[in-house]
Amino acid sequence: MAIDNQEFKNTLKLWASGVSVVTAQSKDGELGMTATSFTSVSMDPPQILVCLNETTETGDAILENKKFAVNILTSAQEQVSNQFAGGTSMDERFKNVAWHKGEVGVPVLDEALAIMECIVVNQFKAGTHWVVIGEIQQTRCNVGEPLLYFNSAYQKIAS
């Protein structure tokens, strides 16, 4: 028995997750989007996966160029999450956010809690999304607390 979309959303919002911005580079410029569908896959070799809606510009660039970065946001970066969540141009998403080109040639956010730069090693279609597996080429970690998302709202780790 299949469930409807609203029932599915109501169930998934009860899964607490970290918040990340997935970034890529296209011939036209820098691209990025907020994503909570991200997880580790393998320690050897070090791999992660992200799930990207098939209609996103960022996803298209990742599939074309085979490179991306996952920027794990800090608890102080709610505004960054909102900027990259859509509804604005790519230029607006990167405005007022410190970033630079990383080792694999994609934008990385300077103030992120952690950054993983990846080369795509596998991709497959699942429903309305692409599941993209990347092998980590470079990481960077900073000090701070993660930005969390639960029950349709941002959350912070309790002291």
Secondary structure, 3 states (H helix, E strand, C coil): CCCCHHHHHHHHCCCCEECEEEEEEECCEEEEEEECCEEEEEECCEEEEEEEECCCHHHHHHHHHCEEEEEECECCCHHHHHHHCCCCCHHHHHCCCCEEECCCCCEEECCCCEEEEEEEEEEEEECCEEEEEEEEEEEEECCCCECEEECCEEECCCC
